[in-house]
Amino acid sequence: MSEEVKLLREIQEKISELLEITDTPALFQCYKTAEMNIHWALWVQGEDVEIMPELENKGSQVFEIG
């Protein structure tokens, strides 16, 4: 695993933590967007990711809070 992919996976974990603790809808949406961008960055590098990024984060939907 490249250093870049390793860092992206770490960031992905941190974003998941942020999604779990935020109660501000605007921040939640920002974090979901960041999660999507990390997903596609991993995909472009040939990493094994779900076809639908929402499935990677416990099945949460894009506009779901909490």
Stockholm file with secondary structure:
# STOCKHOLM 1.0

chainA/1-66         MSEEVKLLREIQEKISELLEITDTPALFQCYKTAEMNIHWALWVQGEDVEIMPELENKGSQVFEIG
#=GR chainA/1-66 SS CCHHHHHHHHHHHHHHHHHHHCCCHHHHHHHHHHHHHHHHHHHHTTCCCCSSGGGGTTTCCTTCCC
#=GC SS_cons        CCHHHHHHHHHHHHHHHHHHHCCCHHHHHHHHHHHHHHHHHHHHTTCCCCSSGGGGTTTCCTTCCC
//
